[in-house]
Amino acid sequence: MKKADIEHERWLEEIVSLREAARLRSISLETLKSEIERGALKDIQVSRKRRGMSRREALYQESPKSYRP
């Protein structure tokens, strides 16, 4: 993989807030939370009170098989 590709993959793996994830998906925060609750999306517990999601999950992109974070 090229350096630019690796940097792009790292950017996709970064955790964003649920509000930012909803913005990236062009849906409301309530709709995003609903999708998480029904199991269609996976969120990440960032701290005791905060949850987030990887940019990749928010943008519907699959991880290439050769990339390992």
QUIGI-V791575 format. One record per residue. SS is DSSP state (H for helix, E for strand, - for the rest). PHI is phi as a letter, one per 40 degrees, with the letter a starting at -180 (* if undefined). NEAR is the number of other C-alpha atoms within 10 Angstrom. Layout:
# QUIGI-V791575
[[SS:PHI:NEAR] [SS:PHI:NEAR]]
This chain:
# QUIGI-V791575
[[-:*:7] [-:c:7] [H:d:8] [H:c:9] [H:c:11] [H:c:14] [H:c:11] [H:c:11] [H:c:18] [H:c:15] [H:c:13] [H:c:19] [H:c:16] [-:c:12] [E:c:20] [E:b:20] [E:c:17] [H:c:22] [H:c:18] [H:c:16] [H:c:24] [H:c:20] [H:c:14] [H:c:14] [H:c:16] [-:g:12] [-:b:12] [-:c:14] [H:c:16] [H:c:12] [H:c:11] [H:c:21] [H:c:17] [H:c:13] [H:c:14] [H:c:13] [H:c:12] [-:c:9] [-:g:10] [-:c:9] [-:b:15] [-:b:15] [-:b:21] [E:b:14] [E:c:10] [-:c:13] [-:a:8] [-:c:6] [-:b:6] [-:b:10] [E:b:15] [E:a:20] [E:a:23] [E:c:20] [H:d:22] [H:d:19] [H:c:18] [H:c:24] [-:c:14] [-:g:12] [-:b:10] [-:c:9] [-:c:14] [-:c:8] [-:c:6] [-:c:6] [-:c:11] [-:b:9] [-:c:7]]
